[in-house]
């Protein structure tokens, strides 16, 4: 069964939220393109609004589409708390068939979306339809590099959860494949490094509540199998990392791939 974003809507921002410095860099980048204009921006796969809502807070108009009602509800709650609901319009729908007229937006925005869409090139075709000439289509990329300890930790978990019956989906299309497809539609493309930051936690922090934190990502694994898988992994971790103060660390680079339409 594919990952259900309905199940992780409440915890999504805690796992995938961006640092405030990175969001400020992204807003500044878009504002430079705007040149004091209020932009009409569409984001299919808007989710909780972690990417688009800071743009609404900066005064731009956001139209968001998502297949998950709980994710849209979380986005609405955040927009309400930020007092920007007048700048945000949300719709439950399909990224390959956007409910908007041709040439309706200045900017098309997407982040971690295309790997979830079998006919992913249709999403780019929809951007070509709804984004006006002299606009932009922006892909936000989060490139992650893991340190040696975290790579070892992740590989050990992956081996055990796959032995429990879970099949990891390959990340397709790759960033390079998407870039080629974007260039076919919009030859004028730039790649902009916006921000970078380190992340991590201690081994002890990683062990604490490990099974509970990850459970919603693996709904098809039976409870008994899940519990034994987590117990086996935690036993392994105690032998592999006897010092709970060891750090599991990595680094993220945030990029904007911008196609000028």
ABEGO torsion letter per residue (X at the ends): XBBBAAAAAAAAAAAABBBAAAAAAAAAAAAAAAGGBBBBBBBBGAEAGAAAAAAAAAGBBBBBBBABAAAAAAAAAAAAAAGAAAABBBBBBBAABBBBBBGABABBBBBBAAAABABAAAAAAAAAAABBBGBBBBBBBBBBBBBAAAAAAAAAAAAAAAAAGBBBBBBOBBAAAAAAAAAAABABBBBBBABBBBBEBBAAAAABGAAAAAAAABAABBAAAAAAAAAAAAAAAAAABABAABBBBBBBBBBBBBBBX
